[in-house]
Amino acid sequence: MNQEEAGSEEVRSRVFKFDLYRTVVLSHYMKYWGQPLERVVSVRGGDGAVIEVYRFSLTNGTVRFATVGLFFQTVRQGVGGVEYFFALPDDLGGRVRMRFLTIFWICLHTLKRISKALGGRVL
């Protein structure tokens, strides 16, 4: 097996694991909140890491957002994996696009803080 085939196999394996993980996590969300209304995907350049944010229907004035994929990136950095769930009043945060951007910003900030915390320092 050459390097290209080995790399391709690694990518296929990573995509399969992510698909399986997404299926399990989303099935639990959907059991209680129904079909997501919207999904926004962020793909990091270089390693192709994916974070997805899902928006679920409005219930009693509350809209729900949940991440899928942050878990893999935090585990890769050597800490316990995390996903975020937000239950927000429908009128909080302005337009839906701004809410998605804010959640992605929180995910990015989480990853940066973890990498700083894990990085060694010389005093």
PERA-V735456 format. One record per backbone hydrogen bond with DSSP energy under -1.0 kcal/mol. NH is the residue of the N-H (numbers start at 1). CO is the residue of the C=O. If there is no record, write none. Layout:
NH_CO, NH_CO
This chain:
6_2, 7_3, 8_4, 9_5, 10_6, 11_7, 12_8, 13_9, 14_10, 15_11, 16_12, 17_13, 18_14, 19_15, 20_16, 21_17, 22_18, 23_19, 24_20, 25_21, 26_22, 27_23, 28_24, 29_25, 30_26, 31_27, 33_29, 34_30, 37_55, 38_55, 40_53, 42_51, 44_49, 47_45, 48_44, 51_42, 52_68, 53_40, 54_66, 55_38, 56_64, 59_62, 62_59, 63_88, 65_86, 66_54, 67_84, 68_52, 73_69, 74_70, 75_71, 76_72, 78_75, 79_74, 86_65, 88_63, 90_61, 92_89, 99_95, 100_96, 101_97, 102_98, 103_99, 104_100, 105_101, 106_102, 107_103, 108_104, 109_105, 110_106, 111_107, 112_108, 113_109, 114_110, 115_111, 116_112, 117_113, 118_114, 119_115
